[in-house]
Amino acid sequence: MAGGAGISFGVVIAKEVFGGTGMNFINPALAARAFLFFAYPAEISGDKVWTAVPEAVAVDGFSGATVLAQLRQSTQPLESMGLSWWNAFVGLEPGSMGETSALACLIGAAILVLTRVGSWRTMAGVALGTVGMSLLFNALASSAHPYFAIPFWWHMVLGGWAFGTAFMATDPVTSPFSDRGKWIYGLLIGALVVLVRTVNPAYPESMMLVILFMNVMAPLIDYPIVRANINRRLKRRGAN
């Protein structure tokens, strides 16, 4: 029932009422997930998230806090929690289905760039924004705020960062159309993801809502860039 409600919301409210394919201003898949997140919070967040388990365990999965949630609740440094960056990169650390393997997302990102479906500028912007904001918080880290010390390479392999960067932020319909706008759009997504993850203790994951917020901002990013190009062309025409 919950899944059907989420799909209906994403397709009808976020897409069809605005004119259908190519006319939606926010990503329908993220809109559906956001609807489920707020309508059924206990089922898809916190301790109710379904995560992968080692093969030695005789079950298909279990419900538990994700690594980001564990890190946010812990007062210990990252190094003392027994986590492996490589396992997180390849997808062996527990996490939500479909987003645990940053390696698989990286392969998908390469395919999107090579086929010119996804913008490398947006992806690079997200990465640069994440690095910049992470370094800022690393400089402010203290024993009272150990979460500030999480380096950018950990942010990139945990939660929905890799999946959102490769497949959601690059949606050509809901992201800026100008090349410069794609850079700005990506930078803001990367910076805001780290900001929300680090500052908001109740919401360790933030990729979904940040991308939705930037979907709404995309036309505002493009507008001054397009106007500047139009004015520059008018001046050239006037000069000729």
Secondary structure, 3 states (H helix, E strand, C coil): CHHHHHHHHHHHHCCHHHCCCCCCCCCHHHHHHHHHHHHCHHHHCHHHCEECCCCCCCCCCEECCCHHHHHHHCCCCHHHHCCCHHHHHHCCCCCECCCCCHHHHHHHHHHHHHCCCCCHHHHHHHHHHHHHHHHHHHHHCECCEHHHHCCHHHHCCCCCHHHHHHHHCCCCCCCCCCHHHHHHHHHHHHHHHHHHHHHCCCCCCCHHHHHHHHHHHHHHHHHHHHHHHHHHHHHHHHHC
